[in-house]
């Protein structure tokens, strides 16, 4: 298996080298063309806008193919969303706080996305694009990209800058955020008009060849040294051997070598001093300590925008309209996320995840009011009480949230991409689980119109 891994690594390096040679060739052609046709364009000083109180939203869609030991393992559609606010400004740097949302759905199924994980984050970014961030944060994945030169530049200019990719590799037995250094190469390709805006285009490329951080040999030495303390106590020796053996198996799932390449075309709004959109293709291969090879390849596209949350008087107006209808079994409230419809447990049959006929009728009435606000994303959250097993409650909350999200997308007549769902099981109670009344309040589904995004 080791020989196969070495051949795979060698083969992939040849591919990367070939890809890089093509990149250099096309870069040279682009450079000649941009010099020829852009000689009248004045040099531009590129900087990130830093504005206190500004709110931003980034949404990307990823189409990713997976392979396990060279065998195709499926294609998944991913959605990533970041909602960030500039809460502080110091000199030429902004302090950003917010959340990143990670979603998945099967590629061939046109259904709402399953929200799998929410990652909070806080970081500083200066006007050149350089990050200062605590290593504990998983997001954003790509950091210090783009980083701009200090001087004014014209189309055809090439430069490079250090950056970082950070990944959540818990599935590989690694608990902490996993960082991979990158060296990104940039080309200022040229300018174009998009919707009347002056947009600069940058080609950004980098190759990864990263050695894994897990030290199996060191762990084995510590493993054996620790066990020797209990060689005269068979009971404890057996217990610790099993516990440490399980840890060793998890360590062997970790990547021994990560190889990859990423090519981006970045569109930059010159006047706004902010990104507009980005397209990307990527290819990564993980060689694990246990000999397995995991491969990920795909394409992605992202859109960046400055957010104007719905005004308070507008949300108050919608809430007032909804409350006036007095939908039975449905509570109406609002918080920092937006407008929330709370579907109480009585709208579902016992141990059922489909809404009752009465609940569907109420939903149709609600939809009539919400249709004019269908430009906002909607998230559906499922919750249970603490009766029953944690696994059962999580499954039921997921099923109910999924069922409601599909119905909302259908009734509103909007793309399922604008609706997502997540089940929290018993982990987010709003009342005590010690009383019947409290448990009844905790059994609910919340539909959130995200008016603050």
C-alpha positions in Angstrom: 0.0 0.0 0.0 2.9 2.3 0.8 4.3 1.8 -2.8 0.9 2.6 -4.2 0.7 5.7 -2.1 4.1 6.8 -3.3 3.2 6.2 -6.9 -0.1 8.2 -6.3 1.9 11.1 -4.7 4.4 11.1 -7.6 1.7 11.0 -10.2 -0.2 13.8 -8.5 2.9 15.9 -8.3 3.4 15.4 -12.1 -0.2 16.6 -12.6 0.4 19.6 -10.4 3.6 20.4 -12.2 1.9 20.1 -15.5 -1.0 22.3 -14.3 1.5 24.9 -13.0 3.4 24.9 -16.3 0.1 25.6 -18.1 -0.7 28.3 -15.6 2.6 30.0 -16.3 2.1 29.7 -20.0 -1.5 31.2 -19.9 -0.3 33.8 -17.4 2.4 34.9 -19.9 -0.2 35.1 -22.7 -2.6 37.1 -20.4 0.3 39.4 -19.5 1.1 40.1 -23.1 -2.6 40.7 -23.9 -3.3 43.0 -20.9 -0.1 45.0 -21.6 -1.2 45.4 -25.2 -4.8 46.4 -24.6 -4.5 48.1 -21.1 -1.6 50.4 -21.7 -3.9 53.5 -21.1 -5.3 52.2 -17.7 -3.9 54.1 -14.8 -2.3 52.2 -12.0 -4.7 51.5 -9.1 -4.0 51.1 -5.4 -6.2 48.2 -4.2 -7.3 48.2 -0.5 -10.1 46.5 1.4 -12.8 48.9 2.6 -12.9 49.3 6.4 -16.3 50.6 7.7 -17.5 50.3 11.3 -21.0 48.9 11.6 -21.1 47.5 8.0 -22.6 44.1 7.6 -21.6 41.6 4.9 -22.9 38.4 3.5 -20.9 35.8 1.5 -22.7 32.8 -0.1 -20.9 30.1 -2.0 -22.1 26.9 -3.7 -19.7 24.0 -4.1 -20.1 20.9 -6.3 -17.7 18.3 -4.9 -16.9 14.8 -6.1 -15.5 12.3 -3.5 -13.3 9.3 -4.1 -12.1 6.6 -1.6 -9.0 4.7 -2.7 -9.6 5.8 -6.3 -13.3 4.5 -6.2 -16.0 7.1 -6.8 -17.9 7.7 -3.6 -20.5 10.3 -4.7 -21.1 13.9 -5.4 -22.5 16.4 -2.9 -23.7 20.0 -3.2 -22.4 22.2 -0.4 -23.5 25.7 0.6 -21.5 28.0 2.7 -22.8 31.3 4.1 -21.0 33.9 6.2 -22.7 36.8 7.9 -20.2 39.3 9.4 -20.3 42.7 11.0 -17.5 45.1 11.3 -17.7 45.8 15.1 -14.5 47.8 15.5 -12.0 49.8 13.5 -8.4 50.6 14.4 -6.1 52.4 12.0 -6.5 50.6 8.7 -7.9 47.4 10.2 -11.5 46.2 10.8 -12.6 43.7 13.5 -15.2 41.3 12.1 -17.6 39.2 14.1 -20.3 36.7 13.0 -21.1 33.2 12.0 -20.3 30.8 9.1 -23.0 28.3 8.2 -22.2 25.0 6.5 -24.9 23.1 4.5 -25.2 19.9 2.5 -27.7 18.3 0.2 -27.6 15.4 -2.4 -26.8 16.8 -5.8 -29.7 15.2 -7.7 -32.4 16.2 -5.2 -33.9 19.6 -5.5 -34.7 20.0 -1.8 -33.9 22.5 1.0 -30.3 22.3 2.3 -29.5 20.6 5.6 -27.6 23.0 7.9 -24.9 20.8 9.4 -22.8 23.2 11.4 -22.6 26.8 12.6 -19.1 28.2 13.3 -18.7 31.5 15.2 -15.7 33.6 14.3 -13.9 36.8 15.2 -10.9 38.3 13.5 -9.0 41.5 12.4 -8.3 42.1 8.7 -6.2 45.1 7.6 -6.8 47.1 4.4 -4.2 44.9 2.5 -6.2 41.8 3.4 -3.9 40.3 6.1 -5.7 38.5 9.0 -5.1 38.4 12.7 -7.2 35.6 14.2 -7.1 33.1 17.1 -6.1 29.6 16.0 -9.1 28.1 17.7 -11.5 29.5 15.0 -12.3 27.2 12.1 -13.6 29.9 9.8 -13.0 31.5 7.4 -11.3 28.5 5.6 -9.1 30.7 3.3 -7.2 33.5 5.0 -5.0 36.3 3.7 -6.5 35.9 0.2 -6.4 38.2 -1.6 -3.5 40.2 -0.1 -2.7 43.3 -2.2 0.7 44.8 -2.9 1.4 48.1 -1.2 2.1 49.9 -4.5 -0.3 50.9 -7.3 -0.5 48.3 -10.0 -1.7 47.9 -13.6 -3.2 44.9 -15.5 -0.5 42.4 -16.2 1.2 42.9 -12.8 2.1 39.6 -11.0 2.9 39.0 -7.3 2.6 36.4 -4.6 1.8 36.4 -0.9 1.6 33.9 2.0 -1.8 32.7 3.1 -3.5 30.0 5.1 -6.2 27.3 4.6 -7.9 26.1 7.9 -10.1 23.0 7.9 -12.4 21.1 10.3 -10.9 17.6 10.1 -12.9 16.0 13.0 -13.9 13.2 10.7 -10.1 12.4 10.6 -9.8 12.3 14.3 -8.4 15.8 14.7 -10.2 17.9 17.3 -8.6 21.3 16.6 -8.7 23.6 13.6 -6.2 22.3 11.1 -4.0 24.9 9.4 -2.2 24.5 6.0 0.2 27.3 4.8 -0.2 28.4 1.2 1.8 30.6 -1.2 -0.7 32.3 -3.5 0.3 33.6 -6.9 -1.6 36.6 -8.3 -2.1 38.1 -11.7 -4.1 41.4 -12.2 -5.8 40.2 -15.4 -7.7 43.4 -16.3 -10.9 45.4 -15.9 -14.5 45.1 -17.2 -17.9 46.6 -16.6 -20.5 44.5 -14.7 -23.9 46.1 -14.1 -22.3 49.5 -14.6 -19.6 48.9 -12.0 -15.8 49.0 -12.7 -14.6 45.5 -11.8 -11.0 44.3 -11.6 -10.2 40.7 -12.3 -7.5 38.7 -10.5 -6.3 35.2 -11.2 -5.3 33.5 -7.9 -3.6 30.1 -7.8 -1.8 28.0 -5.2 -0.5 24.4 -4.8 -0.4 22.5 -1.5 2.1 19.8 -0.5 1.7 19.5 3.2 3.1 16.9 5.6 0.6 15.8 8.4 1.1 16.9 11.9 0.2 13.7 13.8 3.2 11.9 15.3 2.4 8.2 15.4 5.8 7.1 16.5 5.9 9.5 19.4 2.4 8.4 20.4 3.4 4.7 20.3 6.4 5.3 22.5 4.3 7.2 25.1 1.5 4.5 24.7 3.9 1.7 25.6 5.6 3.6 28.4 2.3 4.4 30.0 1.1 0.8 29.8 4.2 -0.5 31.5 3.1 1.2 34.7 0.1 -1.2 34.9 1.8 -4.4 33.8 1.2 -5.9 37.2 -2.5 -4.9 37.3 -4.2 -6.9 34.6 -7.6 -5.1 35.0 -6.2 -1.6 34.6 -3.7 -2.8 31.9 -6.6 -4.1 29.8 -8.7 -1.0 30.3 -6.0 1.5 29.3 -4.8 -0.7 26.4 -8.2 -0.6 24.9 -8.6 3.2 25.6 -5.2 4.1 24.1 -5.7 1.7 21.2 -8.9 3.5 20.2 -7.0 6.7 20.3 -4.3 5.2 18.1 -6.9 4.1 15.6 -8.3 7.6 15.4 -4.8 9.0 14.9 -4.2 6.6 12.0 -7.2 8.2 10.3 -5.3 11.5 10.2 -3.7 12.7 7.0 0.0 11.8 6.5 0.3 14.0 3.4 -2.1 16.5 1.8 -1.7 17.4 -1.8 -3.8 19.9 -3.7 -4.3 22.8 -6.1 -6.7 25.7 -6.2 -7.4 28.1 -9.1 -9.6 31.2 -8.5 -10.9 34.0 -10.7 -11.6 36.9 -8.3 -13.8 39.9 -9.3 -13.2 43.1 -7.3 -15.4 46.2 -7.2 -12.9 49.0 -7.6 -15.1 51.9 -6.2 -16.6 49.9 -3.3 -13.2 48.3 -2.5 -14.9 45.0 -1.9 -15.2 41.6 -3.6 -18.1 41.1 -6.0 -17.8 37.4 -6.8 -15.4 34.5 -7.2 -15.2 31.2 -9.2 -12.9 28.4 -8.3 -11.8 24.9 -9.2 -10.0 22.7 -6.7 -8.5 19.2 -6.3 -7.2 17.8 -3.0 -5.8 14.3 -2.1 -5.5 13.1 1.5 -3.0 10.2 2.1 -3.9 8.8 5.6 -1.6 7.1 8.1 -3.7 3.9 7.8 -2.9 3.7 4.0 -6.3 5.0 2.7 -6.5 7.7 0.1 -9.3 10.3 0.1 -9.8 12.6 -2.9 -11.9 15.7 -3.3 -12.3 17.6 -6.5 -14.9 20.1 -7.7 -15.9 23.7 -8.6 -17.4 26.5 -6.6 -18.8 30.0 -7.0 -19.3 32.7 -4.4 -21.1 36.0 -4.3 -20.2 38.8 -1.8 -22.6 41.6 -0.8 -23.1 44.3 1.7 -26.2 43.7 3.7 -29.0 46.1 4.5 -31.1 44.5 7.2 -34.9 45.0 7.2 -35.8 48.1 9.2 -37.4 47.7 12.6 -40.7 49.3 11.6 -41.0 46.9 8.7 -40.5 43.8 10.9 -42.9 45.2 13.4 -45.5 45.6 10.7 -45.1 42.0 9.5 -45.3 40.6 13.1 -48.5 42.7 13.7 -50.1 41.3 10.5 -49.3 37.7 11.4 -50.5 38.1 15.0 -53.7 39.7 13.8 -54.6 36.5 11.9 -54.4 34.5 15.2 -53.2 31.2 13.7 -54.0 28.5 16.2 -50.9 26.6 17.5 -48.5 29.1 16.0 -46.6 31.7 18.0 -45.1 34.8 16.4 -42.1 36.6 17.7 -38.8 38.3 16.6 -35.2 38.4 17.7 -31.8 39.4 16.3 -32.1 36.7 13.6 -35.4 38.0 12.2 -39.1 37.0 12.4 -39.9 33.7 14.0 -42.9 31.4 13.6 -43.1 28.9 16.4 -45.1 25.7 15.5 -46.1 24.0 18.7 -46.1 20.3 19.2 -49.9 20.0 18.9 -49.5 20.6 15.1 -47.8 17.2 14.7 -49.2 13.7 15.4 -47.6 11.7 18.2 -44.2 10.5 16.9 -45.0 12.0 13.5 -42.9 14.5 11.5 -45.6 15.6 9.0 -47.7 18.6 9.8 -51.4 18.0 10.4 -54.0 19.2 7.9 -55.0 22.1 10.2 -51.3 23.1 10.4 -50.9 23.0 6.6 -54.0 25.2 6.2 -52.5 27.8 8.7 -49.3 27.7 6.8 -51.0 28.6 3.6 -52.5 31.7 5.3 -49.0 32.6 6.6 -47.5 32.2 3.2 -49.9 34.8 1.7 -48.4 37.4 4.0 -44.8 36.3 3.6 -44.8 36.0 -0.2 -43.8 39.7 -0.7 -40.8 39.1 1.6 -39.6 35.9 -0.2 -36.3 37.5 -1.1 -35.0 36.6 2.4 -33.6 33.2 3.3 -35.6 31.0 5.6 -34.2 28.6 8.2 -36.3 25.9 9.9 -35.2 24.5 13.3 -36.6 21.4 15.0 -36.6 20.9 18.8 -37.8 18.3 21.3 -38.1 17.7 25.0 -35.7 15.4 26.9 -38.0 12.4 27.1 -36.5 9.5 25.1 -33.0 8.9 24.0 -30.8 11.7 22.6 -30.5 9.9 19.3 -34.3 9.5 18.9 -34.9 13.1 19.7 -32.3 14.3 17.2 -33.8 12.2 14.5 -37.3 13.4 15.2 -36.3 17.0 15.3 -34.4 16.6 12.0 -37.4 14.9 10.3 -39.9 17.6 11.5 -37.6 20.5 10.4 -37.0 18.8 7.0 -40.7 18.3 6.5 -41.7 21.9 7.3 -38.8 23.3 5.2 -40.0 21.4 2.1 -43.6 22.5 2.6 -42.5 26.2 2.9 -40.4 26.1 -0.3 -43.3 24.5 -2.1 -46.0 27.0 -0.9 -43.9 30.1 -1.4 -42.9 28.9 -4.8 -39.2 29.8 -4.2 -36.0 27.9 -4.9 -35.2 25.2 -2.3 -31.8 26.8 -2.1 -33.3 29.7 -0.1 -34.6 27.4 2.6 -32.5 25.3 5.0 -33.2 23.1 8.0 -31.5 21.8 11.1 -32.6 19.6 14.1 -31.3 20.4 17.6 -33.0 17.6 19.4 -33.3 18.3 23.2 -30.3 20.7 23.3 -32.0 24.1 23.0 -34.9 24.1 25.5 -36.9 27.3 26.1 -38.4 26.0 29.4 -37.8 23.3 32.0 -38.2 19.6 31.0 -39.2 18.8 34.6 -42.9 19.7 34.1 -45.5 18.6 31.5 -46.1 22.3 30.5 -42.4 23.0 30.1 -41.8 19.9 27.9 -44.8 20.9 25.7 -43.2 24.3 25.1 -39.8 22.7 24.2 -41.4 20.4 21.6 -41.6 22.9 18.7 -40.5 23.8 15.2 -39.3 27.4 14.6 -39.5 28.9 11.1 -37.1 31.9 11.0 -37.3 34.5 8.2 -33.8 35.9 8.3 -34.6 39.6 7.8 -31.3 40.7 9.4 -29.3 39.2 6.5 
